[in-house]
């Protein structure tokens, strides 16, 4: 399904833009003291920000980074933190050195937050030892290994044998692994590819988090050169993710092959499971929870107990949360029993994600047209299946 004709063409690179070093994404606080990735994945959102392929830029020291995290208005001790989401931290030795310093800093401060590292590059042995030492000191750090079976035409600069080798190497070191099953293209949605990917993940990972493809407006034409249907299907840029139908059907039938292997379709649920804590996004009892997630019963019991003890999103609680987030004048409707809050105007995606955790409720709001963050299921965007 890929074509070397279009993927190799030179085009004017967009101006390099930078993210806040600490920001709220859909299900975690994103911490980005290094920005820019030297790899050339054709689908990467960093391309449209002039950040890929690009030399990683170091913007804050490990100590400064930890200070910024603790000072962020989005920070709370129980909330997940993902490090280096605007680069692949394993791709450059200088980035890995920064990671070692930051993990040491967070461990020294006894940072209580769950910490996530995401990569599709080889994790060197010395970095595995650094992660293992951080875990031994009490830092709750895990790895999300991004692997969907795509080839080198789409994931340029990625050594796929290294991706696959990461699974047993990290698992053998006692580092919990989440298989990040993304992105999805028709090329990776064949039965043979999906079977091989699932077999590897089910052997070494604690669970899979399955996602489709994020399609931002600026990336639509570029991605349509790989998947032509993206150019002719309405709603792709508004969707939470876009899925080839064979992939969508396969990821919802994994129980037929591996009945005891958890597969999640909401990242907040995967995070809750891997860290052994209840859902804090109001997902328990939702359609995704009831009909899509392959979630072990002990985790469902944990979420059910926590939901019963959590205050329902009554109007005074919602109003107070909106006030704290700087949106006290908006109107809303709260479904207390269903734990859904519908906001009557558009909110920044980061604010919607923070509110979901403030209230342990699903937030439904419009999207601000200039929001730098893509459409998010946390704010109510829905998946789109093609085929």
Beta strands, then each sheet from edge to edge (+ up, - down):
strand 1: 22-24
strand 2: 29-31
strand 3: 34-35
strand 4: 40-41
strand 5: 57-58
strand 6: 81-83
strand 7: 114-119
strand 8: 140-146
strand 9: 155-156
strand 10: 177-181
strand 11: 207-210
strand 12: 242-244
strand 13: 262-264
strand 14: 332-335
strand 15: 340-343
strand 16: 362-364
strand 17: 384-386
sheet 1: 1+ 2- 6- 7- 8- 10- 11- 13-
sheet 2: 3+ 5-
sheet 3: 4+ 9-
sheet 4: 12+ 17+
sheet 5: 14+ 15- 16-
end
